[in-house]
Amino acid sequence: MKRIILMVCRNILLVPWMWIRLCRHAAHPEKYSDESHLEMLRYITIRANKGGNVIIDAHGIENIPKEGPFMLFPNHQGMYDMLAIINVITRPVSVVMKKEVENVPFLKQVLACVKGYAIDRENVRQGMEVIINMTNDIKKGKNFVIFPEGTRSKNGNTIGEFKGGSFKPATKTKCPIIPVALIDSFKPFDTNSIEPVTVQVHFMEPMLYEEYKDMKTTEIASIVQNRIQEKINENIR
């Protein structure tokens, strides 16, 4: 909370304009291109990071496909995760977040701007509908971020178990699976500190369909989980 207050205070003259612009985009997402939404969100997150003493150290941007749909599978550390990705991603992405995000100001608007889905982890039928909708969107060329742990880890840079069901849209659409290792992403919003912090974002080499086509989703989940944890262990400072 302290860091959010710092972000606001150091951008106090821009906050009203940025909030109005964000709400306008969120209220009428169909009026803006995906690229326009991303440009607006990146501007806000870059200004917020500068004001809040947050540095994003990104690696592997070249692993983002320049054409065709893809899915990003990051580990989940906290409320800041999606903002770290938006700050450095080069192509528009949508996202699946837990239903509770719909009640969190700013994150609620971000979800609307990226035309994402809020998933109710207690409602199996609704969860299946989200998977079906995601699959259809990917077939139309949309890119997605989904956190396969299902909930944020409470163990810092030690990740939780990845759920196989998260990978079903990828297997159904044969799109590239890109593991994303987030390091120290829990520190900006989930610790009571305003000390300078560096969040690392590592976009790893894609798993192409030819590599995973004969695997079960649980096997894919295990491989992606292990690759991300290894990347985290290699880069913890």
C-alpha positions as MATLAB code, in Angstrom:
seq = 'MKRIILMVCRNILLVPWMWIRLCRHAAHPEKYSDESHLEMLRYITIRANKGGNVIIDAHGIENIPKEGPFMLFPNHQGMYDMLAIINVITRPVSVVMKKEVENVPFLKQVLACVKGYAIDRENVRQGMEVIINMTNDIKKGKNFVIFPEGTRSKNGNTIGEFKGGSFKPATKTKCPIIPVALIDSFKPFDTNSIEPVTVQVHFMEPMLYEEYKDMKTTEIASIVQNRIQEKINENIR';
ca = [
       0.000    0.000    0.000;
       2.854    2.414    0.793;
       4.295    1.998   -2.706;
       0.929    2.614   -4.376;
       0.597    5.848   -2.386;
       4.132    6.810   -3.458;
       3.266    6.116   -7.114;
       0.219    8.353   -6.863;
       1.940   11.172   -4.973;
       4.852   11.388   -7.394;
       2.467   11.503  -10.357;
      -0.189   13.637   -8.677;
      -0.509   16.070  -11.585;
      -0.945   13.249  -14.101;
      -3.170   10.946  -12.034;
      -6.543   12.601  -12.846;
      -5.812   12.611  -16.587;
      -4.466    9.026  -16.554;
      -7.440    7.771  -14.518;
      -9.961    9.427  -16.835;
      -8.191    7.998  -19.879;
      -8.050    4.527  -18.331;
     -11.740    4.585  -17.407;
     -12.685    5.796  -20.886;
     -10.815    2.906  -22.476;
     -12.295    0.432  -19.964;
     -15.868    1.649  -20.469;
     -15.688    1.440  -24.263;
     -12.980   -1.126  -25.140;
     -14.516   -1.734  -28.560;
     -13.783    1.864  -29.609;
     -10.023    1.396  -29.380;
      -7.592   -0.963  -31.079;
      -5.695   -3.499  -28.993;
      -2.509   -1.596  -29.825;
      -4.058    1.637  -28.510;
      -5.068   -0.052  -25.259;
      -1.537   -1.411  -24.811;
       0.078    1.954  -25.539;
      -2.117    3.630  -22.937;
      -1.512    0.945  -20.292;
       2.239    0.945  -20.894;
       2.361    4.726  -20.444;
       0.566    4.458  -17.093;
       2.673    1.571  -15.797;
       5.949    3.193  -16.862;
       5.038    6.412  -15.035;
       3.848    4.463  -11.987;
       7.028    2.397  -11.855;
       9.227    5.472  -12.064;
       7.315    7.112   -9.242;
       7.249    3.957   -7.130;
      10.953    3.060   -7.322;
      10.285   -0.040   -9.419;
      12.681   -1.080  -12.188;
      11.696   -3.738  -14.721;
      14.607   -5.880  -15.902;
      13.283   -7.702  -18.989;
      14.984  -10.532  -20.854;
      14.030  -12.647  -23.866;
      11.729  -10.147  -25.584;
      12.935  -11.682  -28.844;
      11.116  -14.904  -27.868;
       7.741  -13.206  -28.379;
       6.492  -14.312  -31.834;
       6.172  -11.451  -34.283;
       3.167  -13.085  -35.964;
       0.418  -15.486  -34.986;
      -1.223  -16.057  -31.586;
       0.690  -17.244  -28.544;
       0.130  -17.892  -24.844;
       2.260  -16.662  -21.952;
       2.444  -18.815  -18.817;
       4.040  -16.878  -15.917;
       4.438  -17.877  -12.309;
       2.101  -15.920  -10.049;
       3.628  -13.880   -7.219;
       1.180  -11.070   -6.559;
      -1.057   -8.245   -7.761;
       1.828   -6.593   -9.583;
       2.530   -9.501  -11.989;
       0.375   -8.404  -14.910;
       1.621   -4.828  -14.669;
       5.216   -6.031  -14.975;
       4.313   -7.930  -18.152;
       2.350   -5.036  -19.654;
       5.306   -2.750  -19.017;
       7.544   -4.666  -21.427;
       5.347   -6.758  -23.748;
       5.676   -5.870  -27.429;
       2.305   -7.193  -28.649;
      -1.184   -6.870  -27.159;
      -2.212   -9.645  -24.787;
      -5.387  -10.516  -22.967;
      -5.442  -12.191  -19.561;
      -7.378  -14.540  -17.314;
      -7.554  -13.376  -13.696;
      -9.411  -14.539  -10.622;
     -12.938  -13.194  -10.182;
     -11.943  -11.094   -7.166;
      -9.983   -8.745   -9.456;
     -13.305   -7.354  -10.693;
     -13.591   -5.577   -7.332;
     -10.091   -4.057   -7.320;
      -9.891   -0.518   -8.772;
      -7.319   -0.135  -11.553;
      -6.921   -3.894  -12.037;
     -10.624   -4.013  -12.903;
     -10.081   -1.379  -15.586;
      -6.958   -3.127  -16.894;
      -8.955   -6.361  -17.276;
     -11.603   -4.502  -19.279;
      -9.028   -2.811  -21.521;
      -7.310   -6.064  -22.464;
     -10.726   -7.719  -22.933;
      -9.798  -10.437  -20.476;
     -11.788  -12.938  -18.446;
     -12.423  -13.208  -14.726;
     -12.563  -16.821  -13.628;
     -14.419  -18.141  -10.585;
     -12.219  -20.893   -9.168;
     -15.174  -22.303   -7.225;
     -17.404  -22.604  -10.304;
     -16.280  -25.467  -12.557;
     -18.874  -24.730  -15.263;
     -17.890  -21.062  -15.472;
     -14.232  -22.092  -15.618;
     -14.939  -24.359  -18.581;
     -16.788  -21.536  -20.345;
     -13.730  -19.314  -19.918;
     -11.493  -22.024  -21.415;
     -13.838  -22.369  -24.405;
     -13.986  -18.602  -24.921;
     -10.204  -18.327  -24.698;
      -9.782  -21.094  -27.244;
     -12.111  -19.350  -29.678;
     -10.311  -16.034  -29.164;
      -6.901  -17.600  -29.793;
      -8.186  -19.155  -33.016;
      -9.102  -15.613  -34.079;
      -5.546  -14.438  -33.413;
      -5.732  -13.171  -29.844;
      -2.798  -13.647  -27.425;
      -3.304  -14.606  -23.789;
      -1.634  -14.580  -20.401;
      -2.755  -17.192  -17.889;
      -1.280  -17.983  -14.482;
      -1.203  -21.795  -14.278;
      -0.763  -21.899  -10.503;
      -4.340  -20.664  -10.238;
      -3.469  -18.476   -7.250;
      -0.478  -16.441   -6.213;
       2.362  -18.150   -4.409;
       2.963  -17.088   -0.827;
       6.563  -18.335   -0.969;
       8.223  -15.528   -2.875;
      10.374  -16.914   -5.650;
       9.384  -20.525   -4.979;
       6.497  -21.331   -7.302;
       3.482  -23.546   -6.683;
       2.116  -26.452   -8.691;
       1.015  -25.655  -12.237;
      -2.454  -26.914  -13.213;
      -2.721  -28.933  -16.428;
      -6.110  -27.463  -17.337;
      -4.510  -24.065  -17.938;
      -2.766  -25.475  -20.997;
      -5.872  -26.812  -22.750;
      -6.418  -23.692  -24.920;
      -2.834  -23.998  -26.182;
      -3.161  -27.676  -27.086;
      -6.504  -27.066  -28.810;
      -5.154  -24.187  -30.894;
      -1.595  -25.534  -31.379;
      -0.138  -22.144  -30.444;
       3.328  -21.530  -28.975;
       3.608  -21.875  -25.202;
       5.955  -19.267  -23.726;
       7.074  -19.784  -20.112;
       7.602  -16.502  -18.257;
       9.717  -16.338  -15.112;
       8.818  -13.485  -12.760;
      11.356  -12.727  -10.047;
      10.629  -10.455   -7.059;
       7.285   -9.441   -8.569;
       5.715   -9.821   -5.122;
       7.809   -6.995   -3.680;
       6.160   -3.874   -5.196;
       2.619   -4.439   -3.874;
       2.826   -7.379   -1.462;
       5.448   -6.015    0.921;
       5.129   -2.923    3.092;
       8.177   -1.157    1.640;
       9.015    1.729   -0.677;
      12.677    0.833   -1.081;
      13.866    0.574   -4.701;
      13.109   -2.860   -6.150;
      13.989   -4.566   -9.412;
      11.462   -6.997  -10.885;
      12.855   -9.433  -13.436;
      10.725  -10.658  -16.342;
      12.195  -13.508  -18.378;
      10.373  -14.532  -21.564;
      11.760  -17.997  -22.215;
      12.055  -19.962  -25.444;
       8.640  -21.039  -26.767;
       7.444  -24.610  -26.676;
       6.121  -25.161  -30.179;
       3.304  -27.580  -30.985;
       5.734  -30.095  -32.448;
       7.380  -30.365  -29.027;
       4.266  -30.826  -26.889;
       1.713  -32.382  -29.277;
       2.064  -35.885  -27.824;
       2.075  -34.779  -24.180;
      -0.755  -34.688  -21.676;
      -1.542  -31.247  -20.294;
      -0.240  -32.341  -16.878;
       3.090  -33.220  -18.467;
       3.279  -29.847  -20.196;
       2.461  -28.130  -16.908;
       5.252  -29.976  -15.107;
       7.818  -29.125  -17.790;
       6.884  -25.430  -17.876;
       6.890  -25.240  -14.074;
      10.351  -26.789  -13.855;
      11.777  -24.533  -16.570;
      10.496  -21.430  -14.824;
      11.784  -22.500  -11.413;
      15.199  -23.251  -12.903;
      15.287  -19.804  -14.533;
      14.333  -18.193  -11.229;
      17.019  -20.107   -9.350;
      19.622  -19.032  -11.911;
      18.771  -15.338  -11.552;
      17.888  -14.755   -7.913;
      20.019  -11.945   -6.552;
];
